[in-house]
C-alpha cells in the first residue's frame, strides 16, 4: 500500500484516550444502554473500552466487509447480522460503536437495521458524519487513519526531508 499524502497515525495510548472520551460522551446521552452493537472489525477495540467504562455487558457484532484491500472501499457485504432480540423497538436503547465513519456507507447500512439506536464512532470524516450521532475527532476526507492494530514500528522520513535526495 502506498502511503497517502495525508495520514493520521494513532497510537494505542491515543486510541484508548479517544475511546474513553467517547464513553464519557455517550454516558451523557443515556445511563441505561441495553447493549452495544459493534461493527467488526474496527469497532471491536473501542467497543471493549466503552463497554468497560459504561459497564455494558451485552455486546453484539454486526460483521460488515467493505475494505477488501485496505485502501479502497468496495461493495459492502454483511457477513453476520445483528441478533433478532436487539432488533426489537428498532434498536431503541442500543449503542452502535465503530472506530470510524468514512464515506458513511457502512454506517448507513447498519443504521437501516436499527434506526433508533445511538451511533457513536471515535473518528468521523465529513461524508460519514450525517450517519452518526456522536463522535470524538473529525478527520478530513482525504486523510488516511493508521490505527494501532494496523501498524508496526518503522523509520519515518522527516517531513522537511521528504522528497529530497
PyMOL CGO cylinders between C-alpha atoms (Angstrom):
from pymol import cmd
from pymol.cgo import CYLINDER

trace = [
    CYLINDER, 0.00, 0.00, 0.00, 1.41, 3.38, -0.99, 0.3, 1, 1, 1, 1, 1, 1,
    CYLINDER, 1.41, 3.38, -0.99, 1.43, 5.96, 1.75, 0.3, 1, 1, 1, 1, 1, 1,
    CYLINDER, 1.43, 5.96, 1.75, -1.22, 8.65, 1.30, 0.3, 1, 1, 1, 1, 1, 1,
    CYLINDER, -1.22, 8.65, 1.30, -0.36, 12.35, 1.15, 0.3, 1, 1, 1, 1, 1, 1,
    CYLINDER, -0.36, 12.35, 1.15, -2.27, 12.95, 4.39, 0.3, 1, 1, 1, 1, 1, 1,
    CYLINDER, -2.27, 12.95, 4.39, -2.05, 10.44, 7.16, 0.3, 1, 1, 1, 1, 1, 1,
    CYLINDER, -2.05, 10.44, 7.16, -3.11, 10.37, 10.78, 0.3, 1, 1, 1, 1, 1, 1,
    CYLINDER, -3.11, 10.37, 10.78, -1.26, 7.70, 12.76, 0.3, 1, 1, 1, 1, 1, 1,
    CYLINDER, -1.26, 7.70, 12.76, -2.98, 6.82, 16.03, 0.3, 1, 1, 1, 1, 1, 1,
    CYLINDER, -2.98, 6.82, 16.03, -1.04, 5.18, 18.87, 0.3, 1, 1, 1, 1, 1, 1,
    CYLINDER, -1.04, 5.18, 18.87, -2.56, 2.70, 21.31, 0.3, 1, 1, 1, 1, 1, 1,
    CYLINDER, -2.56, 2.70, 21.31, -2.42, 5.36, 24.05, 0.3, 1, 1, 1, 1, 1, 1,
    CYLINDER, -2.42, 5.36, 24.05, -4.17, 7.94, 21.90, 0.3, 1, 1, 1, 1, 1, 1,
    CYLINDER, -4.17, 7.94, 21.90, -6.82, 5.49, 20.77, 0.3, 1, 1, 1, 1, 1, 1,
    CYLINDER, -6.82, 5.49, 20.77, -7.51, 4.45, 24.36, 0.3, 1, 1, 1, 1, 1, 1,
    CYLINDER, -7.51, 4.45, 24.36, -7.89, 8.11, 25.42, 0.3, 1, 1, 1, 1, 1, 1,
    CYLINDER, -7.89, 8.11, 25.42, -10.19, 8.82, 22.48, 0.3, 1, 1, 1, 1, 1, 1,
    CYLINDER, -10.19, 8.82, 22.48, -12.34, 5.73, 23.13, 0.3, 1, 1, 1, 1, 1, 1,
    CYLINDER, -12.34, 5.73, 23.13, -12.66, 6.69, 26.81, 0.3, 1, 1, 1, 1, 1, 1,
    CYLINDER, -12.66, 6.69, 26.81, -13.70, 10.19, 25.71, 0.3, 1, 1, 1, 1, 1, 1,
    CYLINDER, -13.70, 10.19, 25.71, -16.34, 8.54, 23.54, 0.3, 1, 1, 1, 1, 1, 1,
    CYLINDER, -16.34, 8.54, 23.54, -17.58, 6.64, 26.60, 0.3, 1, 1, 1, 1, 1, 1,
    CYLINDER, -17.58, 6.64, 26.60, -17.84, 9.92, 28.55, 0.3, 1, 1, 1, 1, 1, 1,
    CYLINDER, -17.84, 9.92, 28.55, -19.78, 11.49, 25.71, 0.3, 1, 1, 1, 1, 1, 1,
    CYLINDER, -19.78, 11.49, 25.71, -22.30, 8.66, 25.25, 0.3, 1, 1, 1, 1, 1, 1,
    CYLINDER, -22.30, 8.66, 25.25, -22.73, 8.35, 29.03, 0.3, 1, 1, 1, 1, 1, 1,
    CYLINDER, -22.73, 8.35, 29.03, -24.23, 11.84, 28.93, 0.3, 1, 1, 1, 1, 1, 1,
    CYLINDER, -24.23, 11.84, 28.93, -26.80, 10.63, 26.38, 0.3, 1, 1, 1, 1, 1, 1,
    CYLINDER, -26.80, 10.63, 26.38, -28.07, 7.68, 28.44, 0.3, 1, 1, 1, 1, 1, 1,
    CYLINDER, -28.07, 7.68, 28.44, -27.19, 5.82, 31.61, 0.3, 1, 1, 1, 1, 1, 1,
    CYLINDER, -27.19, 5.82, 31.61, -29.19, 2.74, 30.58, 0.3, 1, 1, 1, 1, 1, 1,
    CYLINDER, -29.19, 2.74, 30.58, -27.84, 1.16, 27.41, 0.3, 1, 1, 1, 1, 1, 1,
    CYLINDER, -27.84, 1.16, 27.41, -29.35, -2.29, 26.74, 0.3, 1, 1, 1, 1, 1, 1,
    CYLINDER, -29.35, -2.29, 26.74, -26.44, -3.43, 24.60, 0.3, 1, 1, 1, 1, 1, 1,
    CYLINDER, -26.44, -3.43, 24.60, -23.61, -2.46, 22.30, 0.3, 1, 1, 1, 1, 1, 1,
    CYLINDER, -23.61, -2.46, 22.30, -23.65, -3.47, 18.66, 0.3, 1, 1, 1, 1, 1, 1,
    CYLINDER, -23.65, -3.47, 18.66, -20.16, -3.14, 17.29, 0.3, 1, 1, 1, 1, 1, 1,
    CYLINDER, -20.16, -3.14, 17.29, -19.21, -3.13, 13.64, 0.3, 1, 1, 1, 1, 1, 1,
    CYLINDER, -19.21, -3.13, 13.64, -16.38, -5.57, 13.02, 0.3, 1, 1, 1, 1, 1, 1,
    CYLINDER, -16.38, -5.57, 13.02, -13.55, -5.45, 12.88, 0.3, 1, 1, 1, 1, 1, 1,
    CYLINDER, -13.55, -5.45, 12.88, -12.68, -1.83, 13.59, 0.3, 1, 1, 1, 1, 1, 1,
    CYLINDER, -12.68, -1.83, 13.59, -15.36, -1.40, 16.24, 0.3, 1, 1, 1, 1, 1, 1,
    CYLINDER, -15.36, -1.40, 16.24, -14.14, -4.26, 18.44, 0.3, 1, 1, 1, 1, 1, 1,
    CYLINDER, -14.14, -4.26, 18.44, -11.46, -2.31, 20.29, 0.3, 1, 1, 1, 1, 1, 1,
    CYLINDER, -11.46, -2.31, 20.29, -13.50, 0.82, 21.05, 0.3, 1, 1, 1, 1, 1, 1,
    CYLINDER, -13.50, 0.82, 21.05, -16.49, -1.37, 22.00, 0.3, 1, 1, 1, 1, 1, 1,
    CYLINDER, -16.49, -1.37, 22.00, -14.35, -3.19, 24.58, 0.3, 1, 1, 1, 1, 1, 1,
    CYLINDER, -14.35, -3.19, 24.58, -13.25, 0.13, 26.09, 0.3, 1, 1, 1, 1, 1, 1,
    CYLINDER, -13.25, 0.13, 26.09, -16.72, 1.72, 26.05, 0.3, 1, 1, 1, 1, 1, 1,
    CYLINDER, -16.72, 1.72, 26.05, -18.36, -1.43, 27.46, 0.3, 1, 1, 1, 1, 1, 1,
    CYLINDER, -18.36, -1.43, 27.46, -15.88, -1.48, 30.32, 0.3, 1, 1, 1, 1, 1, 1,
    CYLINDER, -15.88, -1.48, 30.32, -16.29, 2.21, 31.11, 0.3, 1, 1, 1, 1, 1, 1,
    CYLINDER, -16.29, 2.21, 31.11, -20.10, 2.11, 30.98, 0.3, 1, 1, 1, 1, 1, 1,
    CYLINDER, -20.10, 2.11, 30.98, -20.43, -1.41, 32.43, 0.3, 1, 1, 1, 1, 1, 1,
    CYLINDER, -20.43, -1.41, 32.43, -22.40, -2.68, 29.44, 0.3, 1, 1, 1, 1, 1, 1,
    CYLINDER, -22.40, -2.68, 29.44, -22.29, -6.48, 29.48, 0.3, 1, 1, 1, 1, 1, 1,
    CYLINDER, -22.29, -6.48, 29.48, -24.22, -7.33, 26.31, 0.3, 1, 1, 1, 1, 1, 1,
    CYLINDER, -24.22, -7.33, 26.31, -22.04, -6.90, 23.24, 0.3, 1, 1, 1, 1, 1, 1,
    CYLINDER, -22.04, -6.90, 23.24, -23.23, -7.98, 19.80, 0.3, 1, 1, 1, 1, 1, 1,
    CYLINDER, -23.23, -7.98, 19.80, -21.42, -7.78, 16.48, 0.3, 1, 1, 1, 1, 1, 1,
    CYLINDER, -21.42, -7.78, 16.48, -22.56, -6.98, 13.01, 0.3, 1, 1, 1, 1, 1, 1,
    CYLINDER, -22.56, -6.98, 13.01, -19.91, -8.20, 10.61, 0.3, 1, 1, 1, 1, 1, 1,
    CYLINDER, -19.91, -8.20, 10.61, -19.53, -5.99, 7.57, 0.3, 1, 1, 1, 1, 1, 1,
    CYLINDER, -19.53, -5.99, 7.57, -16.76, -6.11, 4.97, 0.3, 1, 1, 1, 1, 1, 1,
    CYLINDER, -16.76, -6.11, 4.97, -16.25, -3.10, 2.75, 0.3, 1, 1, 1, 1, 1, 1,
    CYLINDER, -16.25, -3.10, 2.75, -12.49, -2.52, 2.58, 0.3, 1, 1, 1, 1, 1, 1,
    CYLINDER, -12.49, -2.52, 2.58, -11.22, -5.56, 0.72, 0.3, 1, 1, 1, 1, 1, 1,
    CYLINDER, -11.22, -5.56, 0.72, -7.65, -4.40, 0.07, 0.3, 1, 1, 1, 1, 1, 1,
    CYLINDER, -7.65, -4.40, 0.07, -7.19, -1.90, 2.95, 0.3, 1, 1, 1, 1, 1, 1,
    CYLINDER, -7.19, -1.90, 2.95, -7.16, 1.23, 0.81, 0.3, 1, 1, 1, 1, 1, 1,
    CYLINDER, -7.16, 1.23, 0.81, -10.25, 1.23, -1.38, 0.3, 1, 1, 1, 1, 1, 1,
    CYLINDER, -10.25, 1.23, -1.38, -13.83, 0.70, -0.35, 0.3, 1, 1, 1, 1, 1, 1,
    CYLINDER, -13.83, 0.70, -0.35, -15.72, -1.82, -2.43, 0.3, 1, 1, 1, 1, 1, 1,
    CYLINDER, -15.72, -1.82, -2.43, -19.13, -3.43, -2.27, 0.3, 1, 1, 1, 1, 1, 1,
    CYLINDER, -19.13, -3.43, -2.27, -20.45, -3.80, 1.26, 0.3, 1, 1, 1, 1, 1, 1,
    CYLINDER, -20.45, -3.80, 1.26, -21.05, -7.37, 2.35, 0.3, 1, 1, 1, 1, 1, 1,
    CYLINDER, -21.05, -7.37, 2.35, -22.93, -8.29, 5.53, 0.3, 1, 1, 1, 1, 1, 1,
    CYLINDER, -22.93, -8.29, 5.53, -21.20, -11.41, 6.84, 0.3, 1, 1, 1, 1, 1, 1,
    CYLINDER, -21.20, -11.41, 6.84, -23.18, -11.64, 10.11, 0.3, 1, 1, 1, 1, 1, 1,
    CYLINDER, -23.18, -11.64, 10.11, -26.41, -9.89, 11.01, 0.3, 1, 1, 1, 1, 1, 1,
    CYLINDER, -26.41, -9.89, 11.01, -27.50, -8.43, 14.35, 0.3, 1, 1, 1, 1, 1, 1,
    CYLINDER, -27.50, -8.43, 14.35, -29.34, -10.87, 16.59, 0.3, 1, 1, 1, 1, 1, 1,
    CYLINDER, -29.34, -10.87, 16.59, -33.13, -10.61, 16.40, 0.3, 1, 1, 1, 1, 1, 1,
    CYLINDER, -33.13, -10.61, 16.40, -33.64, -9.68, 20.07, 0.3, 1, 1, 1, 1, 1, 1,
    CYLINDER, -33.64, -9.68, 20.07, -31.74, -6.40, 19.56, 0.3, 1, 1, 1, 1, 1, 1,
    CYLINDER, -31.74, -6.40, 19.56, -33.82, -5.51, 16.50, 0.3, 1, 1, 1, 1, 1, 1,
    CYLINDER, -33.82, -5.51, 16.50, -36.98, -5.06, 18.58, 0.3, 1, 1, 1, 1, 1, 1,
    CYLINDER, -36.98, -5.06, 18.58, -38.07, -1.46, 19.01, 0.3, 1, 1, 1, 1, 1, 1,
    CYLINDER, -38.07, -1.46, 19.01, -35.81, -0.64, 16.02, 0.3, 1, 1, 1, 1, 1, 1,
    CYLINDER, -35.81, -0.64, 16.02, -32.76, -0.67, 18.31, 0.3, 1, 1, 1, 1, 1, 1,
    CYLINDER, -32.76, -0.67, 18.31, -34.06, 1.76, 20.94, 0.3, 1, 1, 1, 1, 1, 1,
    CYLINDER, -34.06, 1.76, 20.94, -31.57, 1.76, 23.84, 0.3, 1, 1, 1, 1, 1, 1,
    CYLINDER, -31.57, 1.76, 23.84, -28.81, 0.14, 21.77, 0.3, 1, 1, 1, 1, 1, 1,
    CYLINDER, -28.81, 0.14, 21.77, -25.43, 1.78, 21.27, 0.3, 1, 1, 1, 1, 1, 1,
    CYLINDER, -25.43, 1.78, 21.27, -23.67, 1.18, 17.94, 0.3, 1, 1, 1, 1, 1, 1,
    CYLINDER, -23.67, 1.18, 17.94, -19.88, 1.53, 18.18, 0.3, 1, 1, 1, 1, 1, 1,
    CYLINDER, -19.88, 1.53, 18.18, -17.31, 1.75, 15.39, 0.3, 1, 1, 1, 1, 1, 1,
    CYLINDER, -17.31, 1.75, 15.39, -13.80, 3.14, 15.08, 0.3, 1, 1, 1, 1, 1, 1,
    CYLINDER, -13.80, 3.14, 15.08, -14.52, 5.41, 12.11, 0.3, 1, 1, 1, 1, 1, 1,
    CYLINDER, -14.52, 5.41, 12.11, -17.19, 6.60, 9.76, 0.3, 1, 1, 1, 1, 1, 1,
    CYLINDER, -17.19, 6.60, 9.76, -15.54, 7.33, 6.42, 0.3, 1, 1, 1, 1, 1, 1,
    CYLINDER, -15.54, 7.33, 6.42, -17.93, 7.54, 3.47, 0.3, 1, 1, 1, 1, 1, 1,
    CYLINDER, -17.93, 7.54, 3.47, -20.92, 6.71, 5.66, 0.3, 1, 1, 1, 1, 1, 1,
    CYLINDER, -20.92, 6.71, 5.66, -21.93, 3.72, 3.54, 0.3, 1, 1, 1, 1, 1, 1,
    CYLINDER, -21.93, 3.72, 3.54, -21.35, 1.11, 6.25, 0.3, 1, 1, 1, 1, 1, 1,
    CYLINDER, -21.35, 1.11, 6.25, -22.94, 3.36, 8.86, 0.3, 1, 1, 1, 1, 1, 1,
    CYLINDER, -22.94, 3.36, 8.86, -25.97, 3.90, 6.64, 0.3, 1, 1, 1, 1, 1, 1,
    CYLINDER, -25.97, 3.90, 6.64, -26.40, 0.15, 6.19, 0.3, 1, 1, 1, 1, 1, 1,
    CYLINDER, -26.40, 0.15, 6.19, -26.15, -0.61, 9.91, 0.3, 1, 1, 1, 1, 1, 1,
    CYLINDER, -26.15, -0.61, 9.91, -28.33, 2.37, 10.80, 0.3, 1, 1, 1, 1, 1, 1,
    CYLINDER, -28.33, 2.37, 10.80, -31.04, 0.96, 8.50, 0.3, 1, 1, 1, 1, 1, 1,
    CYLINDER, -31.04, 0.96, 8.50, -31.01, -2.27, 10.55, 0.3, 1, 1, 1, 1, 1, 1,
    CYLINDER, -31.01, -2.27, 10.55, -31.57, -0.48, 13.88, 0.3, 1, 1, 1, 1, 1, 1,
    CYLINDER, -31.57, -0.48, 13.88, -32.65, 3.09, 13.09, 0.3, 1, 1, 1, 1, 1, 1,
    CYLINDER, -32.65, 3.09, 13.09, -33.40, 4.14, 16.69, 0.3, 1, 1, 1, 1, 1, 1,
    CYLINDER, -33.40, 4.14, 16.69, -30.01, 3.07, 18.05, 0.3, 1, 1, 1, 1, 1, 1,
    CYLINDER, -30.01, 3.07, 18.05, -27.46, 5.70, 19.04, 0.3, 1, 1, 1, 1, 1, 1,
    CYLINDER, -27.46, 5.70, 19.04, -24.50, 5.57, 16.65, 0.3, 1, 1, 1, 1, 1, 1,
    CYLINDER, -24.50, 5.57, 16.65, -21.08, 6.55, 18.06, 0.3, 1, 1, 1, 1, 1, 1,
    CYLINDER, -21.08, 6.55, 18.06, -17.65, 6.49, 16.45, 0.3, 1, 1, 1, 1, 1, 1,
    CYLINDER, -17.65, 6.49, 16.45, -14.24, 7.51, 17.65, 0.3, 1, 1, 1, 1, 1, 1,
    CYLINDER, -14.24, 7.51, 17.65, -13.33, 9.28, 14.40, 0.3, 1, 1, 1, 1, 1, 1,
    CYLINDER, -13.33, 9.28, 14.40, -15.51, 10.78, 11.67, 0.3, 1, 1, 1, 1, 1, 1,
    CYLINDER, -15.51, 10.78, 11.67, -14.92, 12.10, 8.18, 0.3, 1, 1, 1, 1, 1, 1,
    CYLINDER, -14.92, 12.10, 8.18, -17.27, 14.68, 6.63, 0.3, 1, 1, 1, 1, 1, 1,
    CYLINDER, -17.27, 14.68, 6.63, -19.08, 12.28, 4.26, 0.3, 1, 1, 1, 1, 1, 1,
    CYLINDER, -19.08, 12.28, 4.26, -19.89, 9.92, 7.12, 0.3, 1, 1, 1, 1, 1, 1,
    CYLINDER, -19.89, 9.92, 7.12, -20.84, 12.47, 9.78, 0.3, 1, 1, 1, 1, 1, 1,
    CYLINDER, -20.84, 12.47, 9.78, -24.55, 12.66, 8.90, 0.3, 1, 1, 1, 1, 1, 1,
    CYLINDER, -24.55, 12.66, 8.90, -24.90, 8.97, 9.76, 0.3, 1, 1, 1, 1, 1, 1,
    CYLINDER, -24.90, 8.97, 9.76, -23.57, 9.17, 13.33, 0.3, 1, 1, 1, 1, 1, 1,
    CYLINDER, -23.57, 9.17, 13.33, -24.94, 10.77, 16.46, 0.3, 1, 1, 1, 1, 1, 1,
    CYLINDER, -24.94, 10.77, 16.46, -21.70, 11.10, 18.42, 0.3, 1, 1, 1, 1, 1, 1,
    CYLINDER, -21.70, 11.10, 18.42, -18.00, 11.15, 17.53, 0.3, 1, 1, 1, 1, 1, 1,
    CYLINDER, -18.00, 11.15, 17.53, -14.81, 12.43, 19.14, 0.3, 1, 1, 1, 1, 1, 1,
    CYLINDER, -14.81, 12.43, 19.14, -12.45, 13.62, 16.40, 0.3, 1, 1, 1, 1, 1, 1,
    CYLINDER, -12.45, 13.62, 16.40, -13.17, 14.93, 12.91, 0.3, 1, 1, 1, 1, 1, 1,
    CYLINDER, -13.17, 14.93, 12.91, -10.63, 13.99, 10.25, 0.3, 1, 1, 1, 1, 1, 1,
    CYLINDER, -10.63, 13.99, 10.25, -10.59, 15.41, 6.71, 0.3, 1, 1, 1, 1, 1, 1,
    CYLINDER, -10.59, 15.41, 6.71, -11.99, 13.17, 3.99, 0.3, 1, 1, 1, 1, 1, 1,
    CYLINDER, -11.99, 13.17, 3.99, -8.62, 12.86, 2.23, 0.3, 1, 1, 1, 1, 1, 1,
    CYLINDER, -8.62, 12.86, 2.23, -6.75, 11.71, 5.35, 0.3, 1, 1, 1, 1, 1, 1,
    CYLINDER, -6.75, 11.71, 5.35, -5.97, 8.04, 5.91, 0.3, 1, 1, 1, 1, 1, 1,
    CYLINDER, -5.97, 8.04, 5.91, -6.10, 6.97, 9.56, 0.3, 1, 1, 1, 1, 1, 1,
    CYLINDER, -6.10, 6.97, 9.56, -3.50, 4.42, 10.58, 0.3, 1, 1, 1, 1, 1, 1,
    CYLINDER, -3.50, 4.42, 10.58, -4.94, 2.53, 13.54, 0.3, 1, 1, 1, 1, 1, 1,
    CYLINDER, -4.94, 2.53, 13.54, -2.53, 0.97, 16.04, 0.3, 1, 1, 1, 1, 1, 1,
    CYLINDER, -2.53, 0.97, 16.04, -3.63, -2.59, 15.16, 0.3, 1, 1, 1, 1, 1, 1,
    CYLINDER, -3.63, -2.59, 15.16, -2.60, -1.95, 11.55, 0.3, 1, 1, 1, 1, 1, 1,
    CYLINDER, -2.60, -1.95, 11.55, 0.89, -0.59, 12.26, 0.3, 1, 1, 1, 1, 1, 1,
    CYLINDER, 0.89, -0.59, 12.26, 4.33, -1.75, 13.24, 0.3, 1, 1, 1, 1, 1, 1,
    CYLINDER, 4.33, -1.75, 13.24, 7.37, 0.29, 14.14, 0.3, 1, 1, 1, 1, 1, 1,
    CYLINDER, 7.37, 0.29, 14.14, 9.29, 1.62, 11.13, 0.3, 1, 1, 1, 1, 1, 1,
    CYLINDER, 9.29, 1.62, 11.13, 11.56, 4.52, 10.30, 0.3, 1, 1, 1, 1, 1, 1,
    CYLINDER, 11.56, 4.52, 10.30, 9.73, 7.73, 9.44, 0.3, 1, 1, 1, 1, 1, 1,
    CYLINDER, 9.73, 7.73, 9.44, 11.20, 10.18, 6.95, 0.3, 1, 1, 1, 1, 1, 1,
    CYLINDER, 11.20, 10.18, 6.95, 11.34, 13.74, 8.41, 0.3, 1, 1, 1, 1, 1, 1,
    CYLINDER, 11.34, 13.74, 8.41, 8.62, 15.96, 6.95, 0.3, 1, 1, 1, 1, 1, 1,
    CYLINDER, 8.62, 15.96, 6.95, 11.14, 18.58, 5.76, 0.3, 1, 1, 1, 1, 1, 1,
    CYLINDER, 11.14, 18.58, 5.76, 13.31, 15.89, 4.16, 0.3, 1, 1, 1, 1, 1, 1,
    CYLINDER, 13.31, 15.89, 4.16, 10.59, 14.10, 2.23, 0.3, 1, 1, 1, 1, 1, 1,
    CYLINDER, 10.59, 14.10, 2.23, 11.41, 14.01, -1.44, 0.3, 1, 1, 1, 1, 1, 1,
    CYLINDER, 11.41, 14.01, -1.44, 14.95, 15.40, -1.02, 0.3, 1, 1, 1, 1, 1, 1,
    CYLINDER, 14.95, 15.40, -1.02, 17.62, 13.16, -2.16, 0.3, 1, 1, 1, 1, 1, 1,
]
cmd.load_cgo(trace, "trace")
